[in-house]
């Protein structure tokens, strides 16, 4: 009788593990949309910026300040001397 209980318990564990496997979903593939290179060149003052965010380096992405306009984004080197002046009065965009 003791053997029957062990077999029944093993079968229940097997059923639970199998049920878990059926419900497992793989993560979907997400394309990487980040700055992979930056420019030290200034963004002209005529370009109306609406916000920015700081992007950390995590391969393949590089350390960058990403400036946003209504339609475009600019990947800029955070060590460029002109960056701090352009950050004034801009709101930081949260991901």
PDB file of N, CA, C and O in Angstrom:
ATOM      1  N   UNK A   1       0.811  -1.200   0.000  1.00  0.00           N
ATOM      2  CA  UNK A   1       0.000   0.000   0.000  1.00  0.00           C
ATOM      3  C   UNK A   1       0.860   1.273   0.000  1.00  0.00           C
ATOM      4  O   UNK A   1       0.515   2.279  -0.619  1.00  0.00           O
ATOM      5  N   UNK A   2       1.980   1.194   0.707  1.00  0.00           N
ATOM      6  CA  UNK A   2       2.893   2.333   0.797  1.00  0.00           C
ATOM      7  C   UNK A   2       3.448   2.672  -0.588  1.00  0.00           C
ATOM      8  O   UNK A   2       3.641   3.849  -0.894  1.00  0.00           O
ATOM      9  N   UNK A   3       3.703   1.694  -1.411  1.00  0.00           N
ATOM     10  CA  UNK A   3       4.203   1.882  -2.761  1.00  0.00           C
ATOM     11  C   UNK A   3       3.173   2.595  -3.640  1.00  0.00           C
ATOM     12  O   UNK A   3       3.542   3.428  -4.468  1.00  0.00           O
ATOM     13  N   UNK A   4       1.909   2.283  -3.472  1.00  0.00           N
ATOM     14  CA  UNK A   4       0.836   2.939  -4.235  1.00  0.00           C
ATOM     15  C   UNK A   4       0.799   4.441  -3.961  1.00  0.00           C
ATOM     16  O   UNK A   4       0.603   5.237  -4.879  1.00  0.00           O
ATOM     17  N   UNK A   5       0.988   4.830  -2.687  1.00  0.00           N
ATOM     18  CA  UNK A   5       0.977   6.249  -2.341  1.00  0.00           C
ATOM     19  C   UNK A   5       2.159   6.974  -2.986  1.00  0.00           C
ATOM     20  O   UNK A   5       2.019   8.097  -3.468  1.00  0.00           O
ATOM     21  N   UNK A   6       3.309   6.328  -2.989  1.00  0.00           N
ATOM     22  CA  UNK A   6       4.483   6.935  -3.619  1.00  0.00           C
ATOM     23  C   UNK A   6       4.266   7.107  -5.122  1.00  0.00           C
ATOM     24  O   UNK A   6       4.595   8.149  -5.688  1.00  0.00           O
ATOM     25  N   UNK A   7       3.714   6.084  -5.756  1.00  0.00           N
ATOM     26  CA  UNK A   7       3.444   6.180  -7.190  1.00  0.00           C
ATOM     27  C   UNK A   7       2.414   7.268  -7.491  1.00  0.00           C
ATOM     28  O   UNK A   7       2.561   8.020  -8.454  1.00  0.00           O
ATOM     29  N   UNK A   8       1.378   7.346  -6.666  1.00  0.00           N
ATOM     30  CA  UNK A   8       0.343   8.366  -6.866  1.00  0.00           C
ATOM     31  C   UNK A   8       0.940   9.768  -6.702  1.00  0.00           C
ATOM     32  O   UNK A   8       0.628  10.678  -7.470  1.00  0.00           O
ATOM     33  N   UNK A   9       1.794   9.928  -5.700  1.00  0.00           N
ATOM     34  CA  UNK A   9       2.440  11.223  -5.472  1.00  0.00           C
ATOM     35  C   UNK A   9       3.349  11.586  -6.630  1.00  0.00           C
ATOM     36  O   UNK A   9       3.359  12.734  -7.075  1.00  0.00           O
ATOM     37  N   UNK A  10       4.113  10.620  -7.122  1.00  0.00           N
ATOM     38  CA  UNK A  10       4.989  10.879  -8.265  1.00  0.00           C
ATOM     39  C   UNK A  10       4.186  11.256  -9.510  1.00  0.00           C
ATOM     40  O   UNK A  10       4.600  12.130 -10.271  1.00  0.00           O
ATOM     41  N   UNK A  11       3.059  10.614  -9.718  1.00  0.00           N
ATOM     42  CA  UNK A  11       2.202  10.926 -10.863  1.00  0.00           C
ATOM     43  C   UNK A  11       1.646  12.347 -10.747  1.00  0.00           C
ATOM     44  O   UNK A  11       1.572  13.070 -11.742  1.00  0.00           O
ATOM     45  N   UNK A  12       1.255  12.748  -9.530  1.00  0.00           N
ATOM     46  CA  UNK A  12       0.731  14.102  -9.338  1.00  0.00           C
ATOM     47  C   UNK A  12       1.812  15.151  -9.625  1.00  0.00           C
ATOM     48  O   UNK A  12       1.542  16.178 -10.247  1.00  0.00           O
ATOM     49  N   UNK A  13       3.027  14.879  -9.169  1.00  0.00           N
ATOM     50  CA  UNK A  13       4.130  15.797  -9.431  1.00  0.00           C
ATOM     51  C   UNK A  13       4.391  15.876 -10.928  1.00  0.00           C
ATOM     52  O   UNK A  13       4.604  16.967 -11.459  1.00  0.00           O
ATOM     53  N   UNK A  14       4.380  14.763 -11.602  1.00  0.00           N
ATOM     54  CA  UNK A  14       4.594  14.726 -13.045  1.00  0.00           C
ATOM     55  C   UNK A  14       3.508  15.517 -13.780  1.00  0.00           C
ATOM     56  O   UNK A  14       3.811  16.249 -14.722  1.00  0.00           O
ATOM     57  N   UNK A  15       2.268  15.377 -13.366  1.00  0.00           N
ATOM     58  CA  UNK A  15       1.165  16.114 -13.991  1.00  0.00           C
ATOM     59  C   UNK A  15       1.341  17.613 -13.774  1.00  0.00           C
ATOM     60  O   UNK A  15       1.130  18.401 -14.696  1.00  0.00           O
ATOM     61  N   UNK A  16       1.727  18.013 -12.560  1.00  0.00           N
ATOM     62  CA  UNK A  16       1.915  19.444 -12.271  1.00  0.00           C
ATOM     63  C   UNK A  16       3.056  20.030 -13.103  1.00  0.00           C
ATOM     64  O   UNK A  16       2.924  21.127 -13.646  1.00  0.00           O
ATOM     65  N   UNK A  17       4.157  19.319 -13.206  1.00  0.00           N
ATOM     66  CA  UNK A  17       5.302  19.796 -13.989  1.00  0.00           C
ATOM     67  C   UNK A  17       4.932  19.899 -15.457  1.00  0.00           C
ATOM     68  O   UNK A  17       5.296  20.867 -16.125  1.00  0.00           O
ATOM     69  N   UNK A  18       4.215  18.914 -15.961  1.00  0.00           N
ATOM     70  CA  UNK A  18       3.796  18.934 -17.362  1.00  0.00           C
ATOM     71  C   UNK A  18       2.852  20.099 -17.617  1.00  0.00           C
ATOM     72  O   UNK A  18       2.957  20.765 -18.647  1.00  0.00           O
ATOM     73  N   UNK A  19       1.941  20.350 -16.705  1.00  0.00           N
ATOM     74  CA  UNK A  19       1.004  21.468 -16.863  1.00  0.00           C
ATOM     75  C   UNK A  19       1.755  22.796 -16.886  1.00  0.00           C
ATOM     76  O   UNK A  19       1.392  23.703 -17.636  1.00  0.00           O
ATOM     77  N   UNK A  20       2.797  22.914 -16.072  1.00  0.00           N
ATOM     78  CA  UNK A  20       3.595  24.133 -16.061  1.00  0.00           C
ATOM     79  C   UNK A  20       4.294  24.340 -17.403  1.00  0.00           C
ATOM     80  O   UNK A  20       4.386  25.468 -17.887  1.00  0.00           O
ATOM     81  N   UNK A  21       4.780  23.274 -17.996  1.00  0.00           N
ATOM     82  CA  UNK A  21       5.476  23.353 -19.279  1.00  0.00           C
ATOM     83  C   UNK A  21       4.539  23.815 -20.383  1.00  0.00           C
ATOM     84  O   UNK A  21       4.956  24.564 -21.266  1.00  0.00           O
ATOM     85  N   UNK A  22       3.291  23.388 -20.352  1.00  0.00           N
ATOM     86  CA  UNK A  22       2.323  23.743 -21.386  1.00  0.00           C
ATOM     87  C   UNK A  22       2.043  25.245 -21.359  1.00  0.00           C
ATOM     88  O   UNK A  22       1.876  25.852 -22.417  1.00  0.00           O
ATOM     89  N   UNK A  23       1.987  25.857 -20.176  1.00  0.00           N
ATOM     90  CA  UNK A  23       1.656  27.275 -20.035  1.00  0.00           C
ATOM     91  C   UNK A  23       2.855  28.197 -20.206  1.00  0.00           C
ATOM     92  O   UNK A  23       2.696  29.418 -20.196  1.00  0.00           O
ATOM     93  N   UNK A  24       4.040  27.643 -20.361  1.00  0.00           N
ATOM     94  CA  UNK A  24       5.239  28.475 -20.507  1.00  0.00           C
ATOM     95  C   UNK A  24       5.211  29.194 -21.841  1.00  0.00           C
ATOM     96  O   UNK A  24       4.969  28.585 -22.883  1.00  0.00           O
ATOM     97  N   UNK A  25       5.462  30.505 -21.801  1.00  0.00           N
ATOM     98  CA  UNK A  25       5.539  31.303 -23.025  1.00  0.00           C
ATOM     99  C   UNK A  25       6.919  31.903 -23.121  1.00  0.00           C
ATOM    100  O   UNK A  25       7.420  32.500 -22.168  1.00  0.00           O
ATOM    101  N   UNK A  26       7.517  31.746 -24.253  1.00  0.00           N
ATOM    102  CA  UNK A  26       8.819  32.350 -24.494  1.00  0.00           C
ATOM    103  C   UNK A  26       8.690  33.849 -24.651  1.00  0.00           C
ATOM    104  O   UNK A  26       7.690  34.332 -25.183  1.00  0.00           O
ATOM    105  N   UNK A  27       9.687  34.597 -24.196  1.00  0.00           N
ATOM    106  CA  UNK A  27       9.627  36.043 -24.429  1.00  0.00           C
ATOM    107  C   UNK A  27       9.697  36.342 -25.920  1.00  0.00           C
ATOM    108  O   UNK A  27      10.403  35.669 -26.671  1.00  0.00           O
ATOM    109  N   UNK A  28       8.965  37.345 -26.327  1.00  0.00           N
ATOM    110  CA  UNK A  28       8.991  37.710 -27.741  1.00  0.00           C
ATOM    111  C   UNK A  28      10.245  38.508 -28.038  1.00  0.00           C
ATOM    112  O   UNK A  28      10.815  39.140 -27.148  1.00  0.00           O
ATOM    113  N   UNK A  29      10.657  38.477 -29.245  1.00  0.00           N
ATOM    114  CA  UNK A  29      11.840  39.205 -29.667  1.00  0.00           C
ATOM    115  C   UNK A  29      11.505  40.679 -29.831  1.00  0.00           C
ATOM    116  O   UNK A  29      10.516  41.036 -30.470  1.00  0.00           O
ATOM    117  N   UNK A  30      12.325  41.512 -29.259  1.00  0.00           N
ATOM    118  CA  UNK A  30      12.118  42.952 -29.348  1.00  0.00           C
ATOM    119  C   UNK A  30      13.319  43.542 -30.073  1.00  0.00           C
ATOM    120  O   UNK A  30      14.465  43.263 -29.721  1.00  0.00           O
ATOM    121  N   UNK A  31      13.055  44.350 -31.077  1.00  0.00           N
ATOM    122  CA  UNK A  31      14.154  45.004 -31.796  1.00  0.00           C
ATOM    123  C   UNK A  31      14.790  46.065 -30.930  1.00  0.00           C
ATOM    124  O   UNK A  31      14.115  46.723 -30.138  1.00  0.00           O
ATOM    125  N   UNK A  32      16.064  46.226 -31.079  1.00  0.00           N
ATOM    126  CA  UNK A  32      16.788  47.229 -30.301  1.00  0.00           C
ATOM    127  C   UNK A  32      16.689  48.571 -31.025  1.00  0.00           C
ATOM    128  O   UNK A  32      17.112  48.706 -32.173  1.00  0.00           O
ATOM    129  N   UNK A  33      16.128  49.552 -30.339  1.00  0.00           N
ATOM    130  CA  UNK A  33      16.051  50.899 -30.907  1.00  0.00           C
ATOM    131  C   UNK A  33      16.769  51.835 -29.943  1.00  0.00           C
ATOM    132  O   UNK A  33      16.178  52.366 -29.003  1.00  0.00           O
ATOM    133  N   UNK A  34      18.040  52.017 -30.198  1.00  0.00           N
ATOM    134  CA  UNK A  34      18.839  52.890 -29.348  1.00  0.00           C
ATOM    135  C   UNK A  34      19.948  53.500 -30.195  1.00  0.00           C
ATOM    136  O   UNK A  34      20.142  53.144 -31.358  1.00  0.00           O
ATOM    137  N   UNK A  35      20.661  54.420 -29.581  1.00  0.00           N
ATOM    138  CA  UNK A  35      21.793  55.038 -30.277  1.00  0.00           C
ATOM    139  C   UNK A  35      22.984  54.091 -30.213  1.00  0.00           C
ATOM    140  O   UNK A  35      23.433  53.696 -29.137  1.00  0.00           O
ATOM    141  N   UNK A  36      23.478  53.740 -31.381  1.00  0.00           N
ATOM    142  CA  UNK A  36      24.643  52.865 -31.447  1.00  0.00           C
ATOM    143  C   UNK A  36      25.912  53.667 -31.742  1.00  0.00           C
ATOM    144  O   UNK A  36      27.024  53.145 -31.659  1.00  0.00           O
ATOM    145  N   UNK A  37      25.726  54.932 -32.085  1.00  0.00           N
ATOM    146  CA  UNK A  37      26.841  55.869 -32.255  1.00  0.00           C
ATOM    147  C   UNK A  37      26.321  57.271 -31.985  1.00  0.00           C
ATOM    148  O   UNK A  37      25.121  57.524 -32.080  1.00  0.00           O
ATOM    149  N   UNK A  38      27.229  58.183 -31.648  1.00  0.00           N
ATOM    150  CA  UNK A  38      26.840  59.549 -31.292  1.00  0.00           C
ATOM    151  C   UNK A  38      27.629  60.555 -32.113  1.00  0.00           C
ATOM    152  O   UNK A  38      28.646  60.236 -32.729  1.00  0.00           O
ATOM    153  N   UNK A  39      27.123  61.781 -32.099  1.00  0.00           N
ATOM    154  CA  UNK A  39      27.779  62.876 -32.797  1.00  0.00           C
ATOM    155  C   UNK A  39      28.196  63.924 -31.779  1.00  0.00           C
ATOM    156  O   UNK A  39      27.470  64.184 -30.819  1.00  0.00           O
ATOM    157  N   UNK A  40      29.359  64.526 -31.981  1.00  0.00           N
ATOM    158  CA  UNK A  40      29.790  65.645 -31.143  1.00  0.00           C
ATOM    159  C   UNK A  40      29.322  66.970 -31.743  1.00  0.00           C
ATOM    160  O   UNK A  40      29.410  68.014 -31.099  1.00  0.00           O
ATOM    161  N   UNK A  41      28.820  66.921 -32.992  1.00  0.00           N
ATOM    162  CA  UNK A  41      28.369  68.134 -33.667  1.00  0.00           C
ATOM    163  C   UNK A  41      27.172  68.762 -32.979  1.00  0.00           C
ATOM    164  O   UNK A  41      26.318  68.062 -32.434  1.00  0.00           O
ATOM    165  N   UNK A  42      27.114  70.078 -33.007  1.00  0.00           N
ATOM    166  CA  UNK A  42      26.014  70.815 -32.381  1.00  0.00           C
ATOM    167  C   UNK A  42      24.716  70.633 -33.155  1.00  0.00           C
ATOM    168  O   UNK A  42      24.713  70.488 -34.377  1.00  0.00           O
ATOM    169  N   UNK A  43      23.630  70.643 -32.422  1.00  0.00           N
ATOM    170  CA  UNK A  43      22.307  70.682 -33.038  1.00  0.00           C
ATOM    171  C   UNK A  43      21.997  72.157 -33.236  1.00  0.00           C
ATOM    172  O   UNK A  43      22.069  72.925 -32.276  1.00  0.00           O
ATOM    173  N   UNK A  44      21.655  72.578 -34.445  1.00  0.00           N
ATOM    174  CA  UNK A  44      21.393  74.005 -34.688  1.00  0.00           C
ATOM    175  C   UNK A  44      20.295  74.549 -33.773  1.00  0.00           C
ATOM    176  O   UNK A  44      19.349  73.837 -33.436  1.00  0.00           O
ATOM    177  N   UNK A  45      20.427  75.807 -33.378  1.00  0.00           N
ATOM    178  CA  UNK A  45      19.444  76.434 -32.491  1.00  0.00           C
ATOM    179  C   UNK A  45      18.066  76.542 -33.142  1.00  0.00           C
ATOM    180  O   UNK A  45      17.059  76.660 -32.443  1.00  0.00           O
ATOM    181  N   UNK A  46      18.013  76.504 -34.468  1.00  0.00           N
ATOM    182  CA  UNK A  46      16.729  76.580 -35.170  1.00  0.00           C
ATOM    183  C   UNK A  46      15.898  75.309 -34.970  1.00  0.00           C
ATOM    184  O   UNK A  46      14.678  75.327 -35.130  1.00  0.00           O
ATOM    185  N   UNK A  47      16.570  74.202 -34.618  1.00  0.00           N
ATOM    186  CA  UNK A  47      15.866  72.931 -34.410  1.00  0.00           C
ATOM    187  C   UNK A  47      15.176  72.989 -33.055  1.00  0.00           C
ATOM    188  O   UNK A  47      15.824  73.157 -32.023  1.00  0.00           O
ATOM    189  N   UNK A  48      13.837  72.846 -33.069  1.00  0.00           N
ATOM    190  CA  UNK A  48      13.059  72.930 -31.830  1.00  0.00           C
ATOM    191  C   UNK A  48      13.068  71.579 -31.130  1.00  0.00           C
ATOM    192  O   UNK A  48      12.484  70.607 -31.608  1.00  0.00           O
ATOM    193  N   UNK A  49      13.743  71.542 -29.986  1.00  0.00           N
ATOM    194  CA  UNK A  49      13.809  70.321 -29.197  1.00  0.00           C
ATOM    195  C   UNK A  49      12.644  70.287 -28.215  1.00  0.00           C
ATOM    196  O   UNK A  49      12.280  71.313 -27.640  1.00  0.00           O
ATOM    197  N   UNK A  50      12.056  69.094 -28.022  1.00  0.00           N
ATOM    198  CA  UNK A  50      10.921  68.977 -27.099  1.00  0.00           C
ATOM    199  C   UNK A  50      11.276  68.203 -25.834  1.00  0.00           C
ATOM    200  O   UNK A  50      10.512  68.210 -24.868  1.00  0.00           O
ATOM    201  N   UNK A  51      12.421  67.541 -25.831  1.00  0.00           N
ATOM    202  CA  UNK A  51      12.826  66.790 -24.652  1.00  0.00           C
ATOM    203  C   UNK A  51      14.108  66.023 -24.906  1.00  0.00           C
ATOM    204  O   UNK A  51      14.672  66.041 -26.000  1.00  0.00           O
ATOM    205  N   UNK A  52      14.542  65.354 -23.863  1.00  0.00           N
ATOM    206  CA  UNK A  52      15.763  64.563 -23.973  1.00  0.00           C
ATOM    207  C   UNK A  52      15.691  63.404 -22.985  1.00  0.00           C
ATOM    208  O   UNK A  52      14.839  63.372 -22.097  1.00  0.00           O
ATOM    209  N   UNK A  53      16.588  62.473 -23.160  1.00  0.00           N
ATOM    210  CA  UNK A  53      16.796  61.423 -22.155  1.00  0.00           C
ATOM    211  C   UNK A  53      18.246  60.981 -22.223  1.00  0.00           C
ATOM    212  O   UNK A  53      18.899  61.095 -23.261  1.00  0.00           O
ATOM    213  N   UNK A  54      18.735  60.479 -21.115  1.00  0.00           N
ATOM    214  CA  UNK A  54      20.100  59.961 -21.062  1.00  0.00           C
ATOM    215  C   UNK A  54      20.029  58.459 -21.304  1.00  0.00           C
ATOM    216  O   UNK A  54      19.288  57.746 -20.628  1.00  0.00           O
ATOM    217  N   UNK A  55      20.797  57.990 -22.263  1.00  0.00           N
ATOM    218  CA  UNK A  55      20.856  56.562 -22.575  1.00  0.00           C
ATOM    219  C   UNK A  55      22.175  56.013 -22.033  1.00  0.00           C
ATOM    220  O   UNK A  55      23.251  56.516 -22.355  1.00  0.00           O
ATOM    221  N   UNK A  56      22.072  54.975 -21.208  1.00  0.00           N
ATOM    222  CA  UNK A  56      23.270  54.330 -20.674  1.00  0.00           C
ATOM    223  C   UNK A  56      23.843  53.348 -21.680  1.00  0.00           C
ATOM    224  O   UNK A  56      23.124  52.798 -22.515  1.00  0.00           O
ATOM    225  N   UNK A  57      25.133  53.140 -21.589  1.00  0.00           N
ATOM    226  CA  UNK A  57      25.807  52.197 -22.482  1.00  0.00           C
ATOM    227  C   UNK A  57      25.484  50.773 -22.038  1.00  0.00           C
ATOM    228  O   UNK A  57      25.829  50.364 -20.929  1.00  0.00           O
ATOM    229  N   UNK A  58      24.839  50.046 -22.890  1.00  0.00           N
ATOM    230  CA  UNK A  58      24.551  48.632 -22.695  1.00  0.00           C
ATOM    231  C   UNK A  58      24.526  48.033 -24.087  1.00  0.00           C
ATOM    232  O   UNK A  58      23.563  48.210 -24.834  1.00  0.00           O
ATOM    233  N   UNK A  59      25.575  47.333 -24.427  1.00  0.00           N
ATOM    234  CA  UNK A  59      25.807  46.871 -25.790  1.00  0.00           C
ATOM    235  C   UNK A  59      24.541  46.310 -26.435  1.00  0.00           C
ATOM    236  O   UNK A  59      23.860  45.496 -25.811  1.00  0.00           O
ATOM    237  N   UNK A  60      24.206  46.704 -27.633  1.00  0.00           N
ATOM    238  CA  UNK A  60      24.970  47.465 -28.604  1.00  0.00           C
ATOM    239  C   UNK A  60      24.792  48.980 -28.453  1.00  0.00           C
ATOM    240  O   UNK A  60      25.338  49.738 -29.255  1.00  0.00           O
ATOM    241  N   UNK A  61      24.056  49.428 -27.467  1.00  0.00           N
ATOM    242  CA  UNK A  61      23.809  50.856 -27.270  1.00  0.00           C
ATOM    243  C   UNK A  61      25.027  51.518 -26.629  1.00  0.00           C
ATOM    244  O   UNK A  61      25.796  50.875 -25.914  1.00  0.00           O
ATOM    245  N   UNK A  62      25.189  52.819 -26.898  1.00  0.00           N
ATOM    246  CA  UNK A  62      26.318  53.578 -26.350  1.00  0.00           C
ATOM    247  C   UNK A  62      25.785  54.659 -25.409  1.00  0.00           C
ATOM    248  O   UNK A  62      24.602  54.997 -25.442  1.00  0.00           O
ATOM    249  N   UNK A  63      26.672  55.195 -24.572  1.00  0.00           N
ATOM    250  CA  UNK A  63      26.323  56.294 -23.686  1.00  0.00           C
ATOM    251  C   UNK A  63      25.976  57.503 -24.552  1.00  0.00           C
ATOM    252  O   UNK A  63      26.774  57.914 -25.395  1.00  0.00           O
ATOM    253  N   UNK A  64      24.786  58.075 -24.347  1.00  0.00           N
ATOM    254  CA  UNK A  64      24.349  59.171 -25.219  1.00  0.00           C
ATOM    255  C   UNK A  64      23.291  60.023 -24.527  1.00  0.00           C
ATOM    256  O   UNK A  64      22.593  59.578 -23.615  1.00  0.00           O
ATOM    257  N   UNK A  65      23.202  61.256 -24.995  1.00  0.00           N
ATOM    258  CA  UNK A  65      22.053  62.108 -24.692  1.00  0.00           C
ATOM    259  C   UNK A  65      21.215  62.091 -25.960  1.00  0.00           C
ATOM    260  O   UNK A  65      21.685  62.456 -27.038  1.00  0.00           O
ATOM    261  N   UNK A  66      19.981  61.667 -25.817  1.00  0.00           N
ATOM    262  CA  UNK A  66      19.085  61.580 -26.977  1.00  0.00           C
ATOM    263  C   UNK A  66      18.148  62.777 -26.920  1.00  0.00           C
ATOM    264  O   UNK A  66      17.327  62.896 -26.011  1.00  0.00           O
ATOM    265  N   UNK A  67      18.281  63.664 -27.904  1.00  0.00           N
ATOM    266  CA  UNK A  67      17.400  64.828 -28.006  1.00  0.00           C
ATOM    267  C   UNK A  67      16.250  64.482 -28.942  1.00  0.00           C
ATOM    268  O   UNK A  67      16.447  63.828 -29.966  1.00  0.00           O
ATOM    269  N   UNK A  68      15.042  64.930 -28.581  1.00  0.00           N
ATOM    270  CA  UNK A  68      13.854  64.648 -29.386  1.00  0.00           C
ATOM    271  C   UNK A  68      13.259  65.926 -29.960  1.00  0.00           C
ATOM    272  O   UNK A  68      13.190  66.958 -29.291  1.00  0.00           O
ATOM    273  N   UNK A  69      12.834  65.831 -31.211  1.00  0.00           N
ATOM    274  CA  UNK A  69      12.032  66.872 -31.845  1.00  0.00           C
ATOM    275  C   UNK A  69      10.660  66.241 -32.097  1.00  0.00           C
ATOM    276  O   UNK A  69      10.406  65.117 -31.662  1.00  0.00           O
ATOM    277  N   UNK A  70       9.799  66.941 -32.779  1.00  0.00           N
ATOM    278  CA  UNK A  70       8.478  66.376 -33.096  1.00  0.00           C
ATOM    279  C   UNK A  70       8.597  65.109 -33.942  1.00  0.00           C
ATOM    280  O   UNK A  70       7.789  64.192 -33.793  1.00  0.00           O
ATOM    281  N   UNK A  71       9.587  65.046 -34.824  1.00  0.00           N
ATOM    282  CA  UNK A  71       9.679  63.929 -35.761  1.00  0.00           C
ATOM    283  C   UNK A  71      10.963  63.118 -35.657  1.00  0.00           C
ATOM    284  O   UNK A  71      10.979  61.947 -36.034  1.00  0.00           O
ATOM    285  N   UNK A  72      12.037  63.715 -35.154  1.00  0.00           N
ATOM    286  CA  UNK A  72      13.340  63.060 -35.187  1.00  0.00           C
ATOM    287  C   UNK A  72      13.933  62.914 -33.800  1.00  0.00           C
ATOM    288  O   UNK A  72      13.411  63.433 -32.813  1.00  0.00           O
ATOM    289  N   UNK A  73      15.045  62.187 -33.758  1.00  0.00           N
ATOM    290  CA  UNK A  73      15.852  62.143 -32.542  1.00  0.00           C
ATOM    291  C   UNK A  73      17.308  62.292 -32.946  1.00  0.00           C
ATOM    292  O   UNK A  73      17.714  61.880 -34.032  1.00  0.00           O
ATOM    293  N   UNK A  74      18.088  62.890 -32.049  1.00  0.00           N
ATOM    294  CA  UNK A  74      19.501  63.126 -32.279  1.00  0.00           C
ATOM    295  C   UNK A  74      20.292  62.441 -31.166  1.00  0.00           C
ATOM    296  O   UNK A  74      20.028  62.655 -29.983  1.00  0.00           O
ATOM    297  N   UNK A  75      21.249  61.628 -31.553  1.00  0.00           N
ATOM    298  CA  UNK A  75      22.114  60.939 -30.597  1.00  0.00           C
ATOM    299  C   UNK A  75      23.382  61.768 -30.431  1.00  0.00           C
ATOM    300  O   UNK A  75      24.180  61.897 -31.359  1.00  0.00           O
ATOM    301  N   UNK A  76      23.555  62.320 -29.253  1.00  0.00           N
ATOM    302  CA  UNK A  76      24.678  63.234 -29.019  1.00  0.00           C
ATOM    303  C   UNK A  76      25.602  62.694 -27.936  1.00  0.00           C
ATOM    304  O   UNK A  76      25.180  61.995 -27.015  1.00  0.00           O
ATOM    305  N   UNK A  77      26.869  63.041 -28.078  1.00  0.00           N
ATOM    306  CA  UNK A  77      27.883  62.634 -27.114  1.00  0.00           C
ATOM    307  C   UNK A  77      27.672  63.417 -25.814  1.00  0.00           C
ATOM    308  O   UNK A  77      27.708  64.647 -25.833  1.00  0.00           O
ATOM    309  N   UNK A  78      27.455  62.737 -24.691  1.00  0.00           N
ATOM    310  CA  UNK A  78      27.204  63.456 -23.435  1.00  0.00           C
ATOM    311  C   UNK A  78      28.399  64.254 -22.929  1.00  0.00           C
ATOM    312  O   UNK A  78      28.241  65.103 -22.052  1.00  0.00           O
ATOM    313  N   UNK A  79      29.592  63.999 -23.464  1.00  0.00           N
ATOM    314  CA  UNK A  79      30.775  64.750 -23.022  1.00  0.00           C
ATOM    315  C   UNK A  79      31.029  65.994 -23.870  1.00  0.00           C
ATOM    316  O   UNK A  79      31.943  66.767 -23.579  1.00  0.00           O
ATOM    317  N   UNK A  80      30.222  66.194 -24.921  1.00  0.00           N
ATOM    318  CA  UNK A  80      30.399  67.381 -25.761  1.00  0.00           C
ATOM    319  C   UNK A  80      30.122  68.634 -24.927  1.00  0.00           C
ATOM    320  O   UNK A  80      29.215  68.642 -24.095  1.00  0.00           O
ATOM    321  N   UNK A  81      30.905  69.689 -25.151  1.00  0.00           N
ATOM    322  CA  UNK A  81      30.829  70.897 -24.317  1.00  0.00           C
ATOM    323  C   UNK A  81      29.510  71.638 -24.448  1.00  0.00           C
ATOM    324  O   UNK A  81      29.098  72.299 -23.495  1.00  0.00           O
ATOM    325  N   UNK A  82      28.837  71.559 -25.568  1.00  0.00           N
ATOM    326  CA  UNK A  82      27.617  72.321 -25.801  1.00  0.00           C
ATOM    327  C   UNK A  82      26.365  71.660 -25.195  1.00  0.00           C
ATOM    328  O   UNK A  82      25.309  72.290 -25.131  1.00  0.00           O
ATOM    329  N   UNK A  83      26.471  70.434 -24.765  1.00  0.00           N
ATOM    330  CA  UNK A  83      25.312  69.666 -24.289  1.00  0.00           C
ATOM    331  C   UNK A  83      24.583  70.365 -23.137  1.00  0.00           C
ATOM    332  O   UNK A  83      23.362  70.514 -23.176  1.00  0.00           O
ATOM    333  N   UNK A  84      25.320  70.789 -22.126  1.00  0.00           N
ATOM    334  CA  UNK A  84      24.686  71.371 -20.928  1.00  0.00           C
ATOM    335  C   UNK A  84      23.827  72.585 -21.262  1.00  0.00           C
ATOM    336  O   UNK A  84      22.770  72.776 -20.662  1.00  0.00           O
ATOM    337  N   UNK A  85      24.270  73.412 -22.216  1.00  0.00           N
ATOM    338  CA  UNK A  85      23.468  74.573 -22.603  1.00  0.00           C
ATOM    339  C   UNK A  85      22.152  74.161 -23.243  1.00  0.00           C
ATOM    340  O   UNK A  85      21.131  74.810 -23.013  1.00  0.00           O
ATOM    341  N   UNK A  86      22.153  73.101 -24.038  1.00  0.00           N
ATOM    342  CA  UNK A  86      20.919  72.660 -24.705  1.00  0.00           C
ATOM    343  C   UNK A  86      19.964  71.934 -23.756  1.00  0.00           C
ATOM    344  O   UNK A  86      18.760  71.879 -24.006  1.00  0.00           O
ATOM    345  N   UNK A  87      20.503  71.376 -22.663  1.00  0.00           N
ATOM    346  CA  UNK A  87      19.645  70.679 -21.705  1.00  0.00           C
ATOM    347  C   UNK A  87      18.795  71.636 -20.878  1.00  0.00           C
ATOM    348  O   UNK A  87      17.744  71.255 -20.362  1.00  0.00           O
ATOM    349  N   UNK A  88      19.256  72.889 -20.752  1.00  0.00           N
ATOM    350  CA  UNK A  88      18.512  73.869 -19.964  1.00  0.00           C
ATOM    351  C   UNK A  88      17.101  74.028 -20.531  1.00  0.00           C
ATOM    352  O   UNK A  88      16.920  74.106 -21.746  1.00  0.00           O
ATOM    353  N   UNK A  89      16.128  74.074 -19.666  1.00  0.00           N
ATOM    354  CA  UNK A  89      14.726  74.292 -20.006  1.00  0.00           C
ATOM    355  C   UNK A  89      14.087  73.146 -20.807  1.00  0.00           C
ATOM    356  O   UNK A  89      12.979  73.297 -21.321  1.00  0.00           O
ATOM    357  N   UNK A  90      14.767  72.023 -20.913  1.00  0.00           N
ATOM    358  CA  UNK A  90      14.169  70.851 -21.567  1.00  0.00           C
ATOM    359  C   UNK A  90      13.738  69.873 -20.495  1.00  0.00           C
ATOM    360  O   UNK A  90      14.401  69.726 -19.467  1.00  0.00           O
ATOM    361  N   UNK A  91      12.618  69.203 -20.743  1.00  0.00           N
ATOM    362  CA  UNK A  91      12.185  68.189 -19.791  1.00  0.00           C
ATOM    363  C   UNK A  91      12.804  66.841 -20.165  1.00  0.00           C
ATOM    364  O   UNK A  91      12.985  66.514 -21.339  1.00  0.00           O
ATOM    365  N   UNK A  92      13.124  66.070 -19.114  1.00  0.00           N
ATOM    366  CA  UNK A  92      13.670  64.743 -19.355  1.00  0.00           C
ATOM    367  C   UNK A  92      12.514  63.786 -19.621  1.00  0.00           C
ATOM    368  O   UNK A  92      11.525  63.765 -18.888  1.00  0.00           O
ATOM    369  N   UNK A  93      12.653  63.009 -20.664  1.00  0.00           N
ATOM    370  CA  UNK A  93      11.617  62.049 -21.056  1.00  0.00           C
ATOM    371  C   UNK A  93      11.926  60.712 -20.399  1.00  0.00           C
ATOM    372  O   UNK A  93      13.029  60.181 -20.528  1.00  0.00           O
ATOM    373  N   UNK A  94      10.943  60.178 -19.695  1.00  0.00           N
ATOM    374  CA  UNK A  94      11.100  58.885 -19.035  1.00  0.00           C
ATOM    375  C   UNK A  94      10.692  57.781 -19.988  1.00  0.00           C
ATOM    376  O   UNK A  94       9.756  57.934 -20.774  1.00  0.00           O
ATOM    377  N   UNK A  95      11.409  56.657 -19.911  1.00  0.00           N
ATOM    378  CA  UNK A  95      11.064  55.507 -20.759  1.00  0.00           C
ATOM    379  C   UNK A  95       9.823  54.824 -20.252  1.00  0.00           C
ATOM    380  O   UNK A  95       9.380  53.836 -20.837  1.00  0.00           O
TER     381      UNK A  95
END
